[in-house]
Amino acid sequence: MIQQAHECKYIRLKERCGSGSRPRGEKYQDVIREYEREGWQLVQILRPGIELPHSAKHFELIFKRDG
């Protein structure tokens, strides 16, 4: 069985958000739609860095598509 290779892309949104908030600044929905039009599929949204209590430094959108 041959496995199909995937290409991955990581997009960082550098906007701070409080607990329960959505990313501000760049509208993350618009970013997702733009990449979906190019054949990318959203895999996950990460909130890797915490600056203040319950506040993300940035968000990362992870996309994949068949290579």
VMD Tcl script that draws the C-alpha trace (Angstrom):
set ca {
  {0.00 0.00 0.00}
  {1.39 3.40 -0.99}
  {0.71 6.29 1.35}
  {-0.11 9.64 -0.17}
  {2.18 12.48 0.91}
  {0.67 15.59 2.47}
  {1.96 19.11 2.33}
  {1.53 21.20 5.50}
  {1.35 24.94 6.03}
  {1.46 26.86 9.32}
  {-0.03 30.36 9.47}
  {0.58 32.53 12.55}
  {-1.94 35.18 13.54}
  {-0.10 37.58 15.84}
  {-3.03 38.92 17.76}
  {-3.62 38.72 21.50}
  {-6.93 37.41 22.74}
  {-8.44 36.94 26.14}
  {-10.00 33.77 27.47}
  {-12.94 32.64 25.39}
  {-12.15 35.19 22.67}
  {-11.53 34.63 19.02}
  {-8.42 35.88 17.22}
  {-8.78 39.56 16.36}
  {-7.02 41.64 13.72}
  {-6.89 39.43 10.67}
  {-10.25 37.75 10.56}
  {-9.31 34.15 11.00}
  {-12.41 33.03 9.09}
  {-11.21 34.99 6.04}
  {-7.75 33.40 6.30}
  {-9.30 29.92 6.49}
  {-11.55 30.59 3.47}
  {-8.63 31.95 1.45}
  {-6.53 28.83 2.02}
  {-9.49 26.51 1.41}
  {-9.96 28.12 -2.03}
  {-6.34 27.12 -2.74}
  {-7.04 23.49 -1.83}
  {-5.84 23.55 1.80}
  {-7.81 21.86 4.59}
  {-7.77 23.30 8.12}
  {-6.43 20.68 10.52}
  {-6.10 22.56 13.81}
  {-5.91 25.95 15.51}
  {-3.22 26.17 18.21}
  {-2.80 28.70 20.98}
  {0.87 27.93 21.82}
  {2.03 30.91 23.89}
  {0.42 32.35 27.00}
  {1.46 35.89 27.89}
  {-0.99 37.00 30.56}
  {-3.34 34.70 32.43}
  {-5.72 33.28 29.82}
  {-4.27 35.42 27.02}
  {-2.65 33.96 23.92}
  {0.34 35.69 22.33}
  {-0.70 34.35 18.95}
  {-2.65 31.63 17.21}
  {-1.39 29.17 14.60}
  {-3.64 27.76 11.90}
  {-2.42 24.41 10.58}
  {-3.46 23.37 7.08}
  {-2.75 20.33 4.91}
  {-3.37 19.29 1.33}
  {-2.47 16.31 -0.77}
  {0.98 16.69 -2.28}
}
mol new
graphics top color blue
foreach p $ca { graphics top sphere $p radius 0.5 }
foreach p [lrange $ca 0 end-1] q [lrange $ca 1 end] { graphics top cylinder $p $q radius 0.2 }
display resetview
